[in-house]
């Protein structure tokens, strides 16, 4: 995918934190605030594109990723002439490979590069005067969504609020006490009726524990059980889960290589595959992976739990790819999402509709969230 070459003039990352009245709880820890690292890339013609870097963990990680962009990757990007958006991704990935290895930080580097990549694709689409979803090959701009991030405490109230906002599909965080998980699943199944209900264990169980618990979850007709065990466990453990749990399995947010996704798509272990474009790969890698997911007969559901710019890019990817997957939308309060996600704020009968404006379709205004900026 090429166009008239352009030259990158500037790259800048901005870091924000929005304090939460109710922490987001997972089986491995909790978030006391919602961080976001936004990236702006401008060309020498004055056009700008926006991206976002995954920065949820550790709690001190957002500012570090911002500095990786501003102090390491931006100097390596500015002045480059670009004919195709994936050129920057490839150059930065190769150029930073030894440094990422030497520092023991392949994850943070991959996340920072993904954020720059998203901004480059947004800029590329704006220069082509095309909405990003159409540039990515889409024929329709309406996609299904689901409300996620539903905690083990107060889950019914949060889910009811999501339903009132227009959601028709829910995902509950589990991996706590079995009685609590079952009670919450029963409550949400009652609320959503025969709609989509999924559960996310956030890598919380051993294989033995997952095999023990799964029979107690089957009655809730889950659309998928997400990351019941660690993402890096031997594939034979995932295969054993698939053979015995009786619930469709989902994973992908913690797969960070093309080889990892090739393995995930090579058999019938996973029913739902969930790459996170702000965590690894950006659009340059995840566009092809998403196509492979559909070609393999699996469901592509972009993983996302961050600010509005990355969420909007994820929506454009899903619309561009098509299929019957759903976009993850965090159900917790977050102005860093709501102020910058454009049409995604309006959920109607479980769907959202993107616009026809160039790129992501919004011109981000950071002034209303200035009070939350940390660096």
C-alpha positions as CSV (number, residue, x, y, z in Angstrom):
1,X,0.0,0.0,0.0
2,X,1.8,3.1,-1.2
3,X,1.1,6.7,-2.0
4,X,3.0,9.9,-2.7
5,X,6.0,9.8,-0.4
6,X,6.0,12.1,2.6
7,X,8.6,13.1,5.2
8,X,8.1,12.9,8.9
9,X,8.8,16.2,10.6
10,X,8.0,15.5,14.2
11,X,7.0,12.7,16.6
12,X,5.7,13.5,20.1
13,X,4.1,11.4,22.9
14,X,1.9,12.8,25.7
15,X,1.2,11.0,29.0
16,X,-2.1,11.2,31.0
17,X,-3.6,9.5,34.1
18,X,-7.3,9.6,35.0
19,X,-7.9,8.6,38.7
20,X,-10.6,6.0,39.2
21,X,-13.2,6.1,42.0
22,X,-13.4,2.3,41.7
23,X,-10.2,0.4,40.8
24,X,-10.2,-2.0,37.9
25,X,-9.6,-5.4,39.4
26,X,-8.0,-8.4,37.7
27,X,-6.8,-11.8,39.0
28,X,-3.2,-10.5,39.1
29,X,-3.7,-7.0,40.4
30,X,-5.7,-3.7,40.3
31,X,-5.5,-0.4,38.5
32,X,-6.0,2.7,40.6
33,X,-6.0,5.0,37.5
34,X,-6.4,4.8,33.8
35,X,-3.2,5.8,32.0
36,X,-2.9,6.8,28.3
37,X,0.0,7.6,26.1
38,X,-1.0,9.4,22.9
39,X,1.4,9.9,20.0
40,X,1.2,12.6,17.4
41,X,3.2,12.3,14.1
42,X,3.4,15.3,11.7
43,X,4.7,15.4,8.2
44,X,6.5,18.3,6.5
45,X,3.3,19.2,4.7
46,X,1.6,20.0,8.0
47,X,-0.6,16.9,8.2
48,X,-0.8,15.0,11.5
49,X,-1.8,11.5,12.5
50,X,-2.5,10.1,16.0
51,X,-1.8,6.8,17.8
52,X,-1.8,5.3,21.2
53,X,0.6,3.1,23.2
54,X,-0.6,0.3,25.6
55,X,0.5,1.4,29.1
56,X,-1.8,-0.3,31.6
57,X,0.9,-2.2,33.5
58,X,3.1,-1.8,35.5
59,X,1.6,1.2,37.3
60,X,4.7,3.3,36.5
61,X,4.9,2.2,32.9
62,X,3.1,5.0,31.0
63,X,5.7,7.7,31.6
64,X,8.5,5.3,30.7
65,X,6.9,4.5,27.3
66,X,6.4,8.2,26.6
67,X,10.1,8.8,27.2
68,X,11.0,5.8,24.9
69,X,9.1,7.6,22.1
70,X,10.3,11.1,22.8
71,X,13.9,10.4,23.6
72,X,14.7,7.2,21.6
73,X,12.3,6.5,18.8
74,X,11.3,10.0,17.7
75,X,14.9,10.9,16.7
76,X,15.1,7.7,14.7
77,X,11.8,8.5,12.9
78,X,12.0,12.3,12.2
79,X,13.4,13.0,8.7
80,X,12.5,9.7,7.3
81,X,10.7,9.6,3.9
82,X,7.7,7.3,3.8
83,X,6.0,5.7,0.8
84,X,4.1,3.0,2.7
85,X,3.0,3.0,6.3
86,X,4.6,-0.2,7.3
87,X,8.1,1.1,6.4
88,X,8.4,3.0,9.7
89,X,7.3,0.0,11.7
90,X,9.9,-2.2,10.0
91,X,12.7,0.4,10.4
92,X,12.0,1.1,14.0
93,X,11.6,-2.6,14.9
94,X,14.9,-3.5,13.3
95,X,16.7,-0.4,14.5
96,X,15.7,-0.9,18.1
97,X,16.1,-4.7,18.2
98,X,19.5,-4.8,19.9
99,X,18.6,-2.0,22.3
100,X,15.4,-3.7,23.3
101,X,17.4,-6.9,23.9
102,X,20.2,-5.2,25.8
103,X,17.8,-3.3,28.1
104,X,15.6,-6.4,28.6
105,X,12.6,-4.4,27.4
106,X,11.2,-5.9,24.2
107,X,7.6,-5.3,25.4
108,X,7.9,-1.6,26.1
109,X,9.7,-1.0,22.8
110,X,7.2,-3.0,20.9
111,X,4.3,-1.0,22.5
112,X,6.0,2.3,21.8
113,X,6.6,1.3,18.2
114,X,3.0,0.2,17.8
115,X,1.8,3.6,19.0
116,X,3.9,5.4,16.4
117,X,2.7,2.9,13.7
118,X,-0.9,3.7,14.5
119,X,-0.2,7.4,14.1
120,X,1.6,6.8,10.8
121,X,-1.4,4.8,9.4
122,X,-3.8,7.6,10.5
123,X,-1.6,10.2,8.8
124,X,-1.4,8.0,5.7
125,X,-5.2,7.7,5.5
126,X,-5.6,11.4,6.0
127,X,-3.2,12.2,3.2
128,X,-5.2,9.8,1.0
129,X,-8.4,11.5,2.1
130,X,-9.9,8.2,3.1
131,X,-11.5,7.0,6.4
132,X,-9.1,4.5,7.9
133,X,-11.7,1.7,7.8
134,X,-12.0,2.1,4.0
135,X,-8.2,2.3,3.5
136,X,-8.0,-1.1,5.3
137,X,-10.4,-2.6,2.9
138,X,-13.8,-2.2,4.6
139,X,-17.1,-2.2,2.9
140,X,-19.2,-1.2,6.0
141,X,-18.7,1.1,8.9
142,X,-21.0,-0.4,11.5
143,X,-19.5,-2.9,14.0
144,X,-20.7,-4.8,17.1
145,X,-19.2,-4.0,20.5
146,X,-19.2,-5.5,23.9
147,X,-18.8,-4.0,27.4
148,X,-15.8,-5.3,29.3
149,X,-13.8,-4.5,32.4
150,X,-16.7,-5.6,34.6
151,X,-15.3,-6.1,38.1
152,X,-16.2,-9.0,40.5
153,X,-17.8,-6.4,42.9
154,X,-20.7,-4.3,41.8
155,X,-20.8,-6.2,38.5
156,X,-24.6,-6.2,38.2
157,X,-24.8,-2.4,38.6
158,X,-22.0,-1.8,36.1
159,X,-23.6,-4.2,33.6
160,X,-27.0,-2.6,34.0
161,X,-25.4,0.8,33.2
162,X,-23.7,-0.6,30.1
163,X,-27.1,-2.0,28.9
164,X,-28.7,1.4,29.4
165,X,-25.9,2.9,27.3
166,X,-26.9,0.6,24.4
167,X,-24.7,-2.5,25.0
168,X,-26.1,-5.9,24.3
169,X,-22.9,-8.0,25.1
170,X,-20.9,-8.2,28.3
171,X,-17.6,-9.6,29.5
172,X,-17.0,-10.3,33.2
173,X,-13.7,-10.5,35.0
174,X,-13.4,-13.8,36.8
175,X,-10.6,-15.8,38.5
176,X,-11.5,-15.0,42.1
177,X,-13.6,-17.2,44.4
178,X,-15.6,-19.7,42.4
179,X,-18.8,-18.9,44.3
180,X,-18.4,-15.2,43.5
181,X,-17.6,-15.9,39.8
182,X,-20.7,-18.1,39.5
183,X,-23.0,-15.7,41.2
184,X,-21.8,-12.8,39.0
185,X,-22.1,-14.9,35.8
186,X,-25.6,-15.9,36.8
187,X,-26.6,-12.3,37.4
188,X,-25.2,-11.1,34.1
189,X,-26.7,-14.0,32.1
190,X,-30.1,-13.0,33.6
191,X,-29.5,-9.4,32.6
192,X,-28.2,-10.0,29.0
193,X,-30.7,-12.8,28.2
194,X,-29.6,-14.8,25.3
195,X,-27.0,-12.2,24.2
196,X,-23.3,-12.5,24.3
197,X,-21.7,-13.2,27.7
198,X,-18.0,-13.8,28.0
199,X,-15.6,-14.3,30.9
200,X,-11.9,-13.2,31.3
201,X,-9.7,-15.0,33.8
202,X,-6.7,-12.8,33.0
203,X,-4.3,-15.8,33.1
204,X,-5.4,-16.5,36.7
205,X,-5.3,-20.3,36.8
206,X,-3.0,-23.2,36.4
207,X,-4.0,-25.9,34.0
208,X,-5.2,-28.1,36.8
209,X,-7.3,-25.3,38.3
210,X,-8.8,-24.4,35.0
211,X,-9.8,-28.0,34.3
212,X,-11.3,-28.1,37.8
213,X,-13.3,-24.9,37.4
214,X,-14.5,-25.1,33.8
215,X,-17.3,-27.6,34.5
216,X,-18.8,-25.1,36.9
217,X,-19.0,-22.4,34.2
218,X,-20.6,-24.3,31.3
219,X,-24.2,-23.6,32.4
220,X,-23.8,-19.9,31.6
221,X,-23.4,-20.5,27.8
222,X,-20.3,-18.4,27.5
223,X,-19.3,-17.0,24.1
224,X,-15.7,-17.5,25.2
225,X,-13.4,-18.1,28.2
226,X,-10.5,-15.7,27.9
227,X,-6.9,-16.5,29.0
228,X,-7.8,-19.1,31.7
229,X,-4.1,-19.9,31.9
230,X,-0.9,-18.0,31.3
231,X,-0.5,-17.0,27.7
232,X,3.1,-18.4,27.6
233,X,2.2,-21.9,28.9
234,X,3.2,-24.7,26.6
235,X,0.7,-25.1,23.7
236,X,0.0,-28.7,24.8
237,X,-1.7,-27.2,27.9
238,X,-3.9,-25.0,25.7
239,X,-4.7,-28.1,23.6
240,X,-5.7,-30.0,26.7
241,X,-8.0,-27.2,27.8
242,X,-9.6,-27.2,24.4
243,X,-10.3,-30.9,24.6
244,X,-11.8,-30.8,28.1
245,X,-13.3,-27.5,29.1
246,X,-16.3,-27.5,26.7
247,X,-16.2,-23.7,26.4
248,X,-14.7,-21.7,23.4
249,X,-11.3,-20.3,24.3
250,X,-10.0,-16.9,23.5
251,X,-6.5,-15.3,23.7
252,X,-4.2,-13.0,21.8
253,X,-3.6,-9.8,23.7
254,X,-0.4,-11.3,25.1
255,X,0.8,-12.9,21.9
256,X,3.6,-10.6,20.7
257,X,5.1,-12.2,17.5
258,X,4.0,-13.4,14.1
259,X,5.1,-16.9,15.0
260,X,2.9,-16.9,18.1
261,X,-0.1,-16.0,16.1
262,X,0.7,-18.6,13.4
263,X,0.7,-21.2,16.2
264,X,-2.6,-19.9,17.5
265,X,-4.2,-20.1,14.1
266,X,-2.7,-23.5,13.2
267,X,-5.2,-25.6,15.0
268,X,-8.7,-25.5,16.7
269,X,-7.6,-24.5,20.2
270,X,-8.7,-20.9,20.0
271,X,-12.2,-19.9,18.8
272,X,-11.7,-16.2,19.4
273,X,-8.4,-14.4,18.7
274,X,-7.7,-11.0,20.1
275,X,-4.6,-9.1,19.0
276,X,-4.1,-5.7,20.7
277,X,-2.8,-3.2,18.1
278,X,-1.5,-0.8,20.7
279,X,0.4,-3.5,22.6
280,X,2.2,-5.2,19.7
281,X,2.3,-4.9,16.0
282,X,0.2,-1.8,15.3
283,X,-1.7,-1.9,12.1
284,X,1.3,-2.9,10.1
285,X,1.4,-6.4,11.6
286,X,-2.1,-6.8,12.9
287,X,-3.9,-6.0,9.6
288,X,-2.5,-9.2,8.1
289,X,-3.0,-11.2,11.2
290,X,-6.6,-10.2,11.4
291,X,-7.1,-11.3,7.8
292,X,-5.4,-14.6,8.7
293,X,-7.8,-15.0,11.7
294,X,-10.8,-14.8,9.4
295,X,-9.2,-17.0,6.8
296,X,-8.6,-19.7,9.5
297,X,-12.3,-19.7,10.4
298,X,-11.9,-18.1,13.8
299,X,-13.4,-14.9,15.1
300,X,-11.4,-11.7,15.2
301,X,-12.2,-9.6,18.3
302,X,-9.7,-6.7,18.8
303,X,-8.5,-6.5,22.4
304,X,-8.4,-3.0,23.8
305,X,-8.5,-1.4,27.3
306,X,-7.1,2.1,27.1
307,X,-7.8,5.7,25.8
308,X,-10.0,6.8,23.0
309,X,-7.4,7.1,20.2
310,X,-6.4,3.4,20.4
311,X,-10.0,2.3,20.8
312,X,-11.0,4.2,17.7
313,X,-8.1,2.7,15.7
314,X,-9.2,-0.7,16.8
315,X,-12.7,0.0,15.6
316,X,-11.4,1.0,12.2
317,X,-9.4,-2.2,12.0
318,X,-12.5,-4.3,12.8
319,X,-14.6,-2.4,10.3
320,X,-11.9,-2.7,7.7
321,X,-11.5,-6.5,8.1
322,X,-15.2,-7.4,8.5
323,X,-16.4,-10.6,10.0
324,X,-18.7,-11.2,12.9
325,X,-16.3,-10.1,15.7
326,X,-17.0,-7.6,18.4
327,X,-14.9,-4.6,19.6
328,X,-14.0,-4.5,23.3
329,X,-15.2,-1.3,25.0
330,X,-14.2,-0.8,28.7
331,X,-17.3,-0.2,30.8
332,X,-15.4,1.8,33.5
333,X,-15.4,5.6,33.7
334,X,-12.6,7.1,31.7
335,X,-12.5,10.6,30.2
336,X,-9.3,9.8,28.3
337,X,-11.5,7.4,26.3
338,X,-14.8,9.3,26.1
339,X,-13.3,12.6,25.0
340,X,-11.3,11.1,22.2
341,X,-13.2,8.1,20.8
342,X,-15.5,10.1,18.4
343,X,-18.6,8.1,17.3
344,X,-17.8,5.2,19.6
345,X,-19.4,7.1,22.5
346,X,-22.8,6.3,20.9
347,X,-23.7,2.7,21.2
348,X,-27.0,1.7,19.6
349,X,-28.4,-1.8,20.1
350,X,-25.0,-3.2,20.6
351,X,-23.3,-1.5,17.6
352,X,-21.4,1.7,16.8
353,X,-21.0,3.4,13.4
354,X,-17.8,5.1,12.2
355,X,-17.8,8.2,10.0
356,X,-16.5,8.9,6.5
357,X,-14.0,11.6,7.5
358,X,-10.3,11.0,6.6
359,X,-8.2,8.9,8.9
360,X,-9.6,8.0,12.3
361,X,-12.3,10.6,11.7
362,X,-11.5,13.0,14.6
363,X,-9.1,15.9,15.3
364,X,-8.0,15.2,18.9
365,X,-8.3,18.1,21.2
366,X,-6.2,17.5,24.3
367,X,-7.0,20.7,26.1
368,X,-10.0,19.3,28.0
369,X,-7.8,16.6,29.5
370,X,-4.8,18.8,30.3
371,X,-5.4,18.5,34.1
372,X,-4.7,14.8,33.8
373,X,-1.4,15.2,32.0
374,X,1.6,13.9,33.9
375,X,4.4,14.5,31.4
